[in-house]
Amino acid sequence: MGNYVLNHWYAAAWSSEIGAGPLGRRLLDEPVVLFRQADGSVAALADRCPHRLVPLSMGTCVEGRLQCTYHGLQFDGGGRCVHIPGQATIPPKASTRSFPVVERYGVVWIWMGEAERADPVRLFSISKHGQAGWDVIDGGYQRHPSNYVNIIENLMDPAHTTFLHSGTIGNPLAGEQPVATERTDDYIVAYRWLENTSPSPHDRRRLNVGDVPVDRGQFFYFHLPSTSRVETIVLPAGAPRDTDEQLCAGLRTYSYKFLTPETASSTHFFWMHVRNYQVGDDQAAAMLRAALERTYQEDLEIELAMQRAQEETGLRQLVSLRIDHAPVMAARMLAQMVEDERA
C-alpha cells in the first residue's frame, strides 16, 4: 500500500450501495469486494480469487457466500473457500484476505490495517445524527481524480470559498477576515467569525429574511487521517453564542466528508450533511443536495487541474501564502501519522 495510515476506519461504501450482489472498490490502492452475508451483515475481502486471481466482484452472492464467476468457488465472510464444484477437498491455501467491517450512520467502515487493532470504539462520532430537531442528507458520493492530500488541503482552506464558491457558500467579505488555527493530537481546526455581515446566498435562501445582518461562524476541522467536518453557524447579529443551546438557536450545519484514497491520484469522496433547519422538508433537502453537489463539483474541477499540473511539474506548489497555514499543518500532521505508524 502507498503512503496511507492503515490502522484506521475508512468509509468503504454507503450501506445502500451493497445489495444482492457484490461491490468492488479499490481502497488505499488495494482491490476490495464488499457483499452481504446470510444474516445481512457486510463482509469485505481482497478482490482476488486465490485460484486464478479473477476479481471476486465479478461474481455473484449465493446464500450469503461470494461465488467466483470463473469456476464457481465460494467464499464465506472470513475469506475461506467453503465450496469447490467437483472437488470435495479444499486446499488450505484456498482463501483470501478479509477485512474488519462495521456499519454505522448508514456507512460501511473498513479497517485496512492490522485486524486485531480494529476497535469499533475508534469509529468517528457524527454530531447530532439521529437526534430530534435535526435532519440528515446522506448517500453523497463523488470520485475525485486527485490525491487525497490535495482534497484535505482544500477542505482546510476557508479562503477559497469566497471566490470558488461565490454562488453558494461564499461571502465576498470573508476574504479579508483573518483565520485562527488550533490543533490537538487528533485534529486541526481553522475558524473565523464574520460579525454583522450580509448572509451568503445559501443563508439568505434558508433564513428567508432578505439581507438582514448576521454573525456567521465557520469552523473547518480535519480529524486525522481522513475526515473533514465543516461546521457553520448563522445567528442574528449580536446574538449570544456562549453555549451549545445558543449556537443551535440559529442555522447550524455539520458538513462531513469521509475521504478514502483510491490510488495515489484518486479519492473516494463520501459526504453527509446534518442540519437543524427545514427538518422534514423533502423539497428543501433536494435543493440543498443540489447546491452541495455543485459546490463539491467546483472543488473537484480545481483539484483535477492541480493534480495534472503537479504531475507535469513534479511540484505541489510554487509559492506559500499566509492562508496556507492550516492546510500545510494538516498535511504535515498526516505525514507524521504515516511515519509514526511505520516506525
C-alpha positions as CSV (number, residue, x, y, z in Angstrom):
1,M,0.0,0.0,0.0
2,G,1.0,3.6,-0.5
3,N,1.6,6.5,2.0
4,Y,-1.6,5.8,3.9
5,V,-2.5,5.4,7.6
6,L,-3.6,1.7,7.7
7,N,-4.8,1.3,11.2
8,H,-7.9,3.4,11.0
9,W,-11.5,3.1,10.0
10,Y,-12.2,4.4,6.4
11,A,-15.5,4.8,4.6
12,A,-15.8,2.0,2.1
13,A,-19.3,2.5,0.8
14,W,-22.8,3.6,1.8
15,S,-24.9,0.8,3.2
16,S,-27.4,1.4,0.5
17,E,-24.8,0.5,-2.2
18,I,-24.5,-3.1,-1.0
19,G,-27.5,-5.1,-2.1
20,A,-28.0,-8.5,-3.6
21,G,-24.7,-8.6,-5.5
22,P,-21.0,-7.8,-4.6
23,L,-19.5,-4.3,-4.9
24,G,-15.9,-4.0,-6.0
25,R,-13.9,-0.9,-4.9
26,R,-10.2,0.0,-4.8
27,L,-9.4,1.3,-1.3
28,L,-5.9,2.5,-0.3
29,D,-4.6,1.0,-3.6
30,E,-6.0,-2.4,-2.7
31,P,-8.9,-4.1,-4.6
32,V,-11.6,-4.9,-2.2
33,V,-15.0,-6.6,-2.6
34,L,-18.0,-6.0,-0.3
35,F,-21.0,-8.2,0.0
36,R,-23.8,-9.1,2.4
37,Q,-23.8,-12.4,4.2
38,A,-26.9,-14.5,5.0
39,D,-27.5,-12.6,8.2
40,G,-27.4,-9.2,6.4
41,S,-24.1,-8.1,7.7
42,V,-21.4,-6.8,5.3
43,A,-18.2,-8.7,4.7
44,A,-15.1,-7.3,2.9
45,L,-12.5,-9.5,1.2
46,A,-9.5,-8.9,-1.0
47,D,-10.9,-8.8,-4.5
48,R,-9.0,-11.7,-5.9
49,C,-9.9,-15.4,-6.2
50,P,-6.9,-17.4,-4.9
51,H,-7.3,-19.8,-7.8
52,R,-6.6,-17.6,-10.9
53,L,-6.8,-14.1,-9.3
54,V,-10.0,-13.3,-11.1
55,P,-11.8,-10.4,-9.3
56,L,-14.4,-11.9,-7.0
57,S,-16.5,-8.7,-7.5
58,M,-17.3,-10.1,-11.0
59,G,-19.1,-13.0,-9.3
60,T,-22.4,-13.4,-7.5
61,C,-23.8,-13.9,-4.0
62,V,-25.2,-17.4,-3.2
63,E,-26.9,-17.9,0.1
64,G,-24.7,-15.3,1.8
65,R,-21.5,-16.6,0.2
66,L,-19.4,-15.0,-2.6
67,Q,-19.1,-17.1,-5.7
68,C,-16.3,-16.6,-8.2
69,T,-17.7,-16.2,-11.7
70,Y,-14.8,-18.2,-13.3
71,H,-15.0,-21.7,-11.7
72,G,-17.7,-21.3,-9.0
73,L,-15.5,-21.4,-5.9
74,Q,-17.5,-20.0,-2.9
75,F,-16.1,-17.9,-0.1
76,D,-17.5,-17.0,3.3
77,G,-17.2,-13.7,5.0
78,G,-13.9,-14.6,6.6
79,G,-12.4,-15.2,3.2
80,R,-12.3,-19.0,3.5
81,C,-13.2,-21.1,0.5
82,V,-16.2,-23.3,1.6
83,H,-17.1,-25.0,-1.7
84,I,-15.3,-26.1,-4.9
85,P,-17.5,-27.6,-7.6
86,G,-16.4,-31.2,-8.4
87,Q,-13.9,-31.3,-5.6
88,A,-14.5,-32.5,-2.0
89,T,-11.2,-31.5,-0.6
90,I,-10.5,-27.8,-0.2
91,P,-6.8,-26.8,-0.2
92,P,-5.6,-24.9,2.9
93,K,-4.4,-22.0,0.8
94,A,-7.8,-21.6,-0.9
95,S,-8.6,-18.4,1.0
96,T,-8.4,-14.7,0.5
97,R,-7.8,-11.9,3.0
98,S,-10.7,-10.5,4.9
99,F,-11.0,-7.0,6.5
100,P,-12.9,-5.9,9.6
101,V,-16.1,-4.0,8.8
102,V,-18.6,-2.1,10.8
103,E,-21.9,-0.4,9.6
104,R,-22.8,2.8,11.4
105,Y,-24.6,6.0,10.4
106,G,-25.5,4.3,7.1
107,V,-21.8,4.0,6.2
108,V,-19.8,0.8,5.8
109,W,-16.5,1.4,7.5
110,I,-13.4,-0.8,6.7
111,W,-10.1,-1.3,8.6
112,M,-7.3,-2.0,6.2
113,G,-4.5,-2.4,8.7
114,E,-3.8,-5.0,11.5
115,A,-7.2,-6.7,12.1
116,E,-6.5,-7.3,15.8
117,R,-6.4,-3.5,16.3
118,A,-9.8,-2.8,14.7
119,D,-11.8,-1.4,17.6
120,P,-15.3,-0.1,16.8
121,V,-14.9,2.4,19.7
122,R,-12.5,4.3,17.4
123,L,-15.1,5.0,14.8
124,F,-15.7,8.7,14.1
125,S,-18.7,10.1,16.0
126,I,-21.2,12.2,14.0
127,S,-22.7,15.1,15.9
128,K,-26.5,15.4,16.2
129,H,-27.0,12.4,13.8
130,G,-30.4,10.8,14.5
131,Q,-31.4,13.5,17.1
132,A,-34.8,15.1,17.2
133,G,-34.8,18.5,15.5
134,W,-32.1,17.6,13.1
135,D,-32.1,16.2,9.5
136,V,-29.6,14.3,7.5
137,I,-28.7,14.3,3.9
138,D,-26.5,11.3,3.1
139,G,-25.6,8.9,0.3
140,G,-23.5,11.6,-1.3
141,Y,-20.5,10.3,-3.3
142,Q,-18.1,11.6,-5.9
143,R,-14.9,10.1,-7.2
144,H,-12.3,12.9,-7.1
145,P,-9.4,12.4,-9.6
146,S,-6.9,13.9,-7.2
147,N,-4.5,12.8,-4.4
148,Y,-6.4,13.0,-1.1
149,V,-3.9,15.3,0.4
150,N,-4.9,17.9,-2.2
151,I,-8.5,17.4,-1.1
152,I,-7.6,17.7,2.6
153,E,-5.8,20.9,2.0
154,N,-8.7,22.3,0.0
155,L,-11.2,21.4,2.8
156,M,-8.9,23.1,5.4
157,D,-8.8,26.3,3.3
158,P,-11.5,28.8,4.2
159,A,-10.0,31.5,1.9
160,H,-11.0,29.8,-1.3
161,T,-14.8,29.8,-0.5
162,T,-15.2,33.5,-1.2
163,F,-14.0,33.1,-4.8
164,L,-14.6,29.5,-6.0
165,H,-18.0,29.1,-4.3
166,S,-19.3,32.7,-4.8
167,G,-22.7,31.4,-5.9
168,T,-23.3,29.0,-3.0
169,I,-21.5,29.2,0.3
170,G,-19.1,32.1,-0.4
171,N,-19.2,35.5,1.2
172,P,-17.4,38.4,-0.5
173,L,-16.4,39.9,2.8
174,A,-14.9,36.7,4.2
175,G,-11.8,37.0,2.1
176,E,-10.4,39.8,4.3
177,Q,-11.3,38.1,7.6
178,P,-8.4,36.6,9.5
179,V,-8.5,32.9,10.2
180,A,-7.5,31.4,13.6
181,T,-6.0,27.9,13.8
182,E,-5.8,25.4,16.7
183,R,-4.7,21.8,16.9
184,T,-4.7,18.8,19.1
185,D,-3.2,15.4,18.6
186,D,-6.3,14.2,16.8
187,Y,-7.5,17.2,14.8
188,I,-6.8,20.7,13.5
189,V,-9.4,23.4,13.1
190,A,-9.3,26.7,11.2
191,Y,-12.1,29.1,12.1
192,R,-13.4,32.6,11.9
193,W,-16.5,34.6,12.8
194,L,-17.9,37.1,10.3
195,E,-19.8,39.6,12.5
196,N,-22.6,41.9,11.5
197,T,-22.2,40.8,7.9
198,S,-24.5,40.0,5.0
199,P,-25.7,36.4,4.8
200,S,-24.3,34.2,2.0
201,P,-26.6,33.4,-0.9
202,H,-27.2,30.0,0.7
203,D,-28.0,31.5,4.1
204,R,-30.3,34.1,2.6
205,R,-32.4,31.4,1.0
206,R,-32.6,29.4,4.2
207,L,-33.3,32.4,6.5
208,N,-35.9,33.8,4.2
209,V,-35.5,37.3,5.6
210,G,-33.5,39.1,2.9
211,D,-30.3,40.9,3.7
212,V,-30.6,41.1,7.5
213,P,-27.1,41.3,9.2
214,V,-25.9,38.1,10.7
215,D,-22.9,36.7,12.6
216,R,-21.6,33.7,10.7
217,G,-19.1,31.3,12.2
218,Q,-17.2,28.9,10.1
219,F,-15.1,26.0,11.6
220,F,-13.1,23.8,9.3
221,Y,-12.0,20.7,11.1
222,F,-9.7,17.9,9.9
223,H,-9.9,14.8,12.0
224,L,-6.8,12.6,11.3
225,P,-6.4,10.9,9.0
226,S,-9.4,11.1,6.7
227,T,-12.5,13.1,7.9
228,S,-13.4,16.7,7.2
229,R,-16.1,18.4,9.3
230,V,-17.2,21.9,8.4
231,E,-19.4,23.4,11.0
232,T,-21.4,26.6,10.0
233,I,-23.4,28.7,12.5
234,V,-25.6,31.6,11.4
235,L,-27.1,33.8,14.1
236,P,-28.8,37.2,14.1
237,A,-26.1,39.8,14.5
238,G,-25.2,40.3,18.2
239,A,-27.0,37.2,19.4
240,P,-25.3,35.3,22.3
241,R,-23.2,32.3,21.4
242,D,-21.6,31.1,24.6
243,T,-23.5,27.7,24.9
244,D,-24.4,24.9,22.6
245,E,-28.0,25.8,23.0
246,Q,-27.4,29.4,22.0
247,L,-25.5,28.2,18.9
248,C,-28.3,26.0,17.9
249,A,-30.8,28.9,18.1
250,G,-29.8,29.9,14.5
251,L,-28.9,27.9,11.5
252,R,-26.4,25.2,12.3
253,T,-24.9,22.6,10.0
254,Y,-22.3,19.9,10.1
255,S,-20.9,19.0,6.7
256,Y,-18.9,15.8,6.7
257,K,-16.6,14.4,4.1
258,F,-15.2,11.0,4.5
259,L,-12.1,10.7,2.3
260,T,-10.8,7.3,1.3
261,P,-7.8,7.2,-1.0
262,E,-8.4,5.0,-4.1
263,T,-5.0,5.4,-5.6
264,A,-2.2,7.9,-5.4
265,S,-4.1,10.2,-7.7
266,S,-7.8,9.5,-7.0
267,T,-10.0,9.6,-3.9
268,H,-13.4,8.3,-2.8
269,F,-15.3,11.4,-1.5
270,F,-18.3,10.4,0.6
271,W,-20.3,13.3,2.1
272,M,-23.1,13.8,4.6
273,H,-24.9,17.0,5.8
274,V,-26.6,17.4,9.1
275,R,-28.8,20.5,9.7
276,N,-31.2,22.0,12.2
277,Y,-33.5,23.8,9.8
278,Q,-36.2,22.8,7.3
279,V,-36.3,19.5,9.1
280,G,-38.6,17.0,7.2
281,D,-38.8,19.3,4.2
282,D,-38.0,17.0,1.2
283,Q,-38.1,19.8,-1.3
284,A,-35.6,21.9,0.7
285,A,-33.4,18.8,1.1
286,A,-33.4,18.2,-2.6
287,M,-32.4,21.8,-3.3
288,L,-29.7,21.7,-0.6
289,R,-28.3,18.4,-2.0
290,A,-28.1,20.0,-5.5
291,A,-26.3,23.1,-4.1
292,L,-23.8,20.9,-2.1
293,E,-23.1,18.7,-5.2
294,R,-22.5,21.9,-7.2
295,T,-20.0,23.1,-4.5
296,Y,-18.2,19.8,-4.4
297,Q,-18.1,19.7,-8.2
298,E,-16.4,23.1,-8.2
299,D,-13.8,21.7,-5.8
300,L,-13.3,18.6,-7.9
301,E,-12.5,20.6,-11.0
302,I,-9.9,22.6,-9.2
303,E,-8.4,19.5,-7.6
304,L,-8.2,17.8,-11.0
305,A,-6.4,20.9,-12.5
306,M,-4.0,20.9,-9.6
307,Q,-3.3,17.2,-9.9
308,R,-2.5,17.5,-13.6
309,A,-0.1,20.4,-13.0
310,Q,1.6,18.6,-10.1
311,E,2.2,15.5,-12.3
312,E,3.6,17.7,-15.1
313,T,5.9,19.7,-12.9
314,G,6.7,17.3,-10.0
315,L,5.9,20.1,-7.6
316,R,3.0,20.6,-5.2
317,Q,3.1,24.4,-5.1
318,L,5.4,27.2,-6.0
319,V,4.6,30.0,-3.5
320,S,3.5,29.8,0.1
321,L,1.0,32.3,1.5
322,R,-0.3,33.1,5.0
323,I,-3.6,31.5,4.1
324,D,-1.8,28.1,3.7
325,H,-1.2,27.8,7.4
326,A,-4.0,25.3,8.3
327,P,-3.8,23.3,5.0
328,V,0.0,22.9,5.4
329,M,-0.3,21.9,9.1
330,A,-2.9,19.3,8.2
331,A,-0.7,17.8,5.5
332,R,2.3,17.7,7.9
333,M,0.3,16.1,10.7
334,L,-1.0,13.4,8.3
335,A,2.6,12.8,7.0
336,Q,3.8,12.4,10.6
337,M,1.0,10.0,11.4
338,V,2.0,7.8,8.4
339,E,5.7,7.9,9.5
340,D,4.8,7.1,13.2
341,E,2.7,4.1,12.1
342,R,5.6,2.7,10.0
343,A,8.2,3.2,12.8
